[in-house]
Amino acid sequence: MRPRFASAPVRLASHVADEEAFWDVLDRRGRRVARGITLAQVRARREHGLMPNAALIAREDTTEWEPIEDVLLRASTRQALWYVTRPGGAIVGPVDTDRVRRGLREGMVPVDSIVCRAGSMSWVRIDAVSAFADAVNEAEFDAAATTAHSAVRWSFETW
């Protein structure tokens, strides 16, 4: 069986990487390595080295094959749920991506937090997650600017 690739990028972009849908997976040679699994199962198998990196994926109800990375990227940009560590080791969540980003910007989520996507077993530094990178940078910049402003104000007032 030879995979049939979707030909138009616009058509690919219109597909929603549905977390609840069932997916079939092929390896580089076109051999089926999984049938009827969810994206959460694909992620878990990849994390444990059980899924070929250069695999292709298609929704179970279509024959349009795409690189796994493209589908997982589209899925990750949708609203994901996260568990977030708080100072002292407390875990908060699940919390959606926008709320975590807002918490970073408002100083409620520390920039050195560790996060885990709901359904995953992998905890990573929050600044290593692309969905949070810009919010982490803004929070660090704001913290540095506030510290600098306080130092200047203190030195001016004591002068």
C-alpha atoms as a printed R data frame, in Angstrom:
    type eleno elety resid chain resno       x      y      z
1   ATOM     1    CA   MET     A     1   0.000  0.000  0.000
2   ATOM     2    CA   ARG     A     2   1.423  3.370 -1.040
3   ATOM     3    CA   PRO     A     3   0.359  6.400  0.962
4   ATOM     4    CA   ARG     A     4  -1.485  9.117 -0.935
5   ATOM     5    CA   PHE     A     5  -0.260 12.525  0.154
6   ATOM     6    CA   ALA     A     6  -2.578 15.472  0.368
7   ATOM     7    CA   SER     A     7  -1.591 17.722 -2.483
8   ATOM     8    CA   ALA     A     8  -2.676 21.204 -1.448
9   ATOM     9    CA   PRO     A     9  -1.207 22.891  1.633
10  ATOM    10    CA   VAL     A    10  -4.416 24.904  2.020
11  ATOM    11    CA   ARG     A    11  -6.376 21.687  2.268
12  ATOM    12    CA   LEU     A    12  -3.978 20.340  4.881
13  ATOM    13    CA   ALA     A    13  -4.242 23.489  6.953
14  ATOM    14    CA   SER     A    14  -8.022 23.189  7.030
15  ATOM    15    CA   HIS     A    15  -7.872 19.794  8.730
16  ATOM    16    CA   VAL     A    16  -8.296 19.962 12.454
17  ATOM    17    CA   ALA     A    17  -5.939 17.762 14.434
18  ATOM    18    CA   ASP     A    18  -8.735 16.321 16.518
19  ATOM    19    CA   GLU     A    19  -7.525 14.828 19.802
20  ATOM    20    CA   GLU     A    20 -10.509 12.461 20.012
21  ATOM    21    CA   ALA     A    21 -10.272 11.193 16.418
22  ATOM    22    CA   PHE     A    22  -8.666  7.886 15.573
23  ATOM    23    CA   TRP     A    23  -5.538  7.863 13.436
24  ATOM    24    CA   ASP     A    24  -3.568  5.378 11.345
25  ATOM    25    CA   VAL     A    25   0.236  5.605 11.240
26  ATOM    26    CA   LEU     A    26   2.743  4.499  8.597
27  ATOM    27    CA   ASP     A    27   6.515  4.251  8.786
28  ATOM    28    CA   ARG     A    28   8.857  5.647  6.087
29  ATOM    29    CA   ARG     A    29   8.415  2.565  3.927
30  ATOM    30    CA   GLY     A    30   4.643  2.792  3.928
31  ATOM    31    CA   ARG     A    31   4.125 -0.035  6.429
32  ATOM    32    CA   ARG     A    32   1.277  0.417  8.878
33  ATOM    33    CA   VAL     A    33   2.662  0.646 12.418
34  ATOM    34    CA   ALA     A    34  -0.544  1.627 14.206
35  ATOM    35    CA   ARG     A    35  -4.247  1.632 13.441
36  ATOM    36    CA   GLY     A    36  -7.065  3.443 15.200
37  ATOM    37    CA   ILE     A    37  -5.074  5.269 17.894
38  ATOM    38    CA   THR     A    38  -5.558  8.731 19.378
39  ATOM    39    CA   LEU     A    39  -3.053 11.569 19.203
40  ATOM    40    CA   ALA     A    40  -2.423 11.149 22.937
41  ATOM    41    CA   GLN     A    41  -1.407  7.544 22.240
42  ATOM    42    CA   VAL     A    42   0.819  8.693 19.348
43  ATOM    43    CA   ARG     A    43   2.545 11.192 21.684
44  ATOM    44    CA   ALA     A    44   3.019  8.568 24.399
45  ATOM    45    CA   ARG     A    45   4.482  6.033 21.971
46  ATOM    46    CA   ARG     A    46   6.854  8.637 20.555
47  ATOM    47    CA   GLU     A    47   7.960  9.698 24.043
48  ATOM    48    CA   HIS     A    48   8.834  6.078 24.801
49  ATOM    49    CA   GLY     A    49  10.613  5.529 21.473
50  ATOM    50    CA   LEU     A    50   7.954  3.168 20.144
51  ATOM    51    CA   MET     A    51   6.877  5.281 17.159
52  ATOM    52    CA   PRO     A    52   9.107  5.978 14.156
53  ATOM    53    CA   ASN     A    53  10.068  9.646 13.971
54  ATOM    54    CA   ALA     A    54   9.601  9.919 10.237
55  ATOM    55    CA   ALA     A    55   6.127  8.359 10.257
56  ATOM    56    CA   LEU     A    56   3.093  9.524  8.330
57  ATOM    57    CA   ILE     A    57  -0.366  9.853  9.823
58  ATOM    58    CA   ALA     A    58  -3.926 10.047  8.505
59  ATOM    59    CA   ARG     A    59  -7.299 10.194 10.158
60  ATOM    60    CA   GLU     A    60  -8.816  6.756 10.133
61  ATOM    61    CA   ASP     A    61 -11.640  7.953  7.861
62  ATOM    62    CA   THR     A    62  -9.353  9.474  5.158
63  ATOM    63    CA   THR     A    63  -6.478  8.455  2.924
64  ATOM    64    CA   GLU     A    64  -4.587 11.760  3.044
65  ATOM    65    CA   TRP     A    65  -1.237 11.131  4.745
66  ATOM    66    CA   GLU     A    66   0.819 13.855  6.417
67  ATOM    67    CA   PRO     A    67   4.021 13.923  8.479
68  ATOM    68    CA   ILE     A    68   3.264 13.209 12.138
69  ATOM    69    CA   GLU     A    69   5.070 16.388 13.223
70  ATOM    70    CA   ASP     A    70   2.651 18.566 11.222
71  ATOM    71    CA   VAL     A    71  -0.419 16.991 12.807
72  ATOM    72    CA   LEU     A    72   1.024 17.084 16.329
73  ATOM    73    CA   LEU     A    73   2.009 20.736 15.870
74  ATOM    74    CA   ARG     A    74  -1.521 21.667 14.779
75  ATOM    75    CA   ALA     A    75  -2.935 19.751 17.739
76  ATOM    76    CA   SER     A    76  -0.557 21.436 20.185
77  ATOM    77    CA   THR     A    77  -1.532 24.923 19.051
78  ATOM    78    CA   ARG     A    78  -5.151 24.248 19.987
79  ATOM    79    CA   GLN     A    79  -6.157 24.747 23.584
80  ATOM    80    CA   ALA     A    80  -4.179 22.263 25.595
81  ATOM    81    CA   LEU     A    81  -4.551 21.595 29.300
82  ATOM    82    CA   TRP     A    82  -1.491 21.764 31.555
83  ATOM    83    CA   TYR     A    83  -0.435 20.949 35.085
84  ATOM    84    CA   VAL     A    84   1.862 23.629 36.542
85  ATOM    85    CA   THR     A    85   4.164 23.476 39.565
86  ATOM    86    CA   ARG     A    86   3.928 26.242 42.121
87  ATOM    87    CA   PRO     A    87   6.601 27.348 44.587
88  ATOM    88    CA   GLY     A    88   6.906 24.738 47.295
89  ATOM    89    CA   GLY     A    89   6.075 21.904 44.923
90  ATOM    90    CA   ALA     A    90   2.278 22.234 44.785
91  ATOM    91    CA   ILE     A    91   0.750 21.239 41.453
92  ATOM    92    CA   VAL     A    92  -2.081 23.266 39.935
93  ATOM    93    CA   GLY     A    93  -4.269 22.130 37.073
94  ATOM    94    CA   PRO     A    94  -5.345 21.181 34.646
95  ATOM    95    CA   VAL     A    95  -5.261 24.740 33.337
96  ATOM    96    CA   ASP     A    96  -5.690 25.805 29.709
97  ATOM    97    CA   THR     A    97  -2.828 27.328 27.701
98  ATOM    98    CA   ASP     A    98  -4.257 30.869 27.726
99  ATOM    99    CA   ARG     A    99  -4.643 30.883 31.504
100 ATOM   100    CA   VAL     A   100  -1.023 29.741 31.977
101 ATOM   101    CA   ARG     A   101   0.179 32.455 29.587
102 ATOM   102    CA   ARG     A   102  -1.896 35.053 31.443
103 ATOM   103    CA   GLY     A   103  -0.509 33.802 34.768
104 ATOM   104    CA   LEU     A   104   3.044 34.208 33.461
105 ATOM   105    CA   ARG     A   105   2.355 37.769 32.318
106 ATOM   106    CA   GLU     A   106   0.666 38.695 35.598
107 ATOM   107    CA   GLY     A   107   3.414 37.144 37.730
108 ATOM   108    CA   MET     A   108   1.168 34.423 39.157
109 ATOM   109    CA   VAL     A   109   3.090 31.617 37.411
110 ATOM   110    CA   PRO     A   110   6.847 31.670 38.111
111 ATOM   111    CA   VAL     A   111   9.073 31.654 35.018
112 ATOM   112    CA   ASP     A   112  10.989 28.678 36.446
113 ATOM   113    CA   SER     A   113   7.851 26.520 36.697
114 ATOM   114    CA   ILE     A   114   7.730 22.999 35.363
115 ATOM   115    CA   VAL     A   115   4.687 21.963 33.315
116 ATOM   116    CA   CYS     A   116   3.126 18.743 32.090
117 ATOM   117    CA   ARG     A   117   0.552 18.560 29.325
118 ATOM   118    CA   ALA     A   118  -2.583 16.747 30.493
119 ATOM   119    CA   GLY     A   119  -2.387 13.145 29.314
120 ATOM   120    CA   SER     A   120   1.412 13.170 29.170
121 ATOM   121    CA   MET     A   121   3.925 11.855 31.669
122 ATOM   122    CA   SER     A   122   6.701 14.305 30.738
123 ATOM   123    CA   TRP     A   123   7.418 17.336 32.914
124 ATOM   124    CA   VAL     A   124   9.444 20.096 31.238
125 ATOM   125    CA   ARG     A   125  10.582 23.605 32.080
126 ATOM   126    CA   ILE     A   126   7.905 26.097 31.084
127 ATOM   127    CA   ASP     A   127  10.370 28.067 28.921
128 ATOM   128    CA   ALA     A   128  10.983 24.922 26.822
129 ATOM   129    CA   VAL     A   129   7.348 24.853 25.644
130 ATOM   130    CA   SER     A   130   6.904 26.947 22.502
131 ATOM   131    CA   ALA     A   131   3.344 27.935 23.499
132 ATOM   132    CA   PHE     A   132   4.760 29.728 26.564
133 ATOM   133    CA   ALA     A   133   8.108 31.035 25.271
134 ATOM   134    CA   ASP     A   134   6.943 34.566 24.447
135 ATOM   135    CA   ALA     A   135   5.006 34.901 27.727
136 ATOM   136    CA   VAL     A   136   8.079 33.731 29.677
137 ATOM   137    CA   ASN     A   137  10.245 36.288 27.852
138 ATOM   138    CA   GLU     A   138   7.726 39.066 28.580
139 ATOM   139    CA   ALA     A   139   7.540 38.065 32.256
140 ATOM   140    CA   GLU     A   140  11.342 38.014 32.570
141 ATOM   141    CA   PHE     A   141  11.611 41.388 30.829
142 ATOM   142    CA   ASP     A   142   8.911 42.902 33.054
143 ATOM   143    CA   ALA     A   143  10.635 41.540 36.175
144 ATOM   144    CA   ALA     A   144  13.996 42.964 35.067
145 ATOM   145    CA   ALA     A   145  12.436 46.328 34.203
146 ATOM   146    CA   THR     A   146  10.619 46.510 37.535
147 ATOM   147    CA   THR     A   147  13.810 45.647 39.417
148 ATOM   148    CA   ALA     A   148  15.778 48.255 37.489
149 ATOM   149    CA   HIS     A   149  13.074 50.887 38.044
150 ATOM   150    CA   SER     A   150  12.986 50.139 41.787
151 ATOM   151    CA   ALA     A   151  16.783 50.397 42.025
152 ATOM   152    CA   VAL     A   152  16.823 53.754 40.231
153 ATOM   153    CA   ARG     A   153  13.956 55.058 42.357
154 ATOM   154    CA   TRP     A   154  15.636 53.874 45.570
155 ATOM   155    CA   SER     A   155  18.971 55.461 44.656
156 ATOM   156    CA   PHE     A   156  17.264 58.732 43.663
157 ATOM   157    CA   GLU     A   157  15.216 58.871 46.879
158 ATOM   158    CA   THR     A   158  18.258 58.158 49.054
159 ATOM   159    CA   TRP     A   159  20.367 60.703 47.246
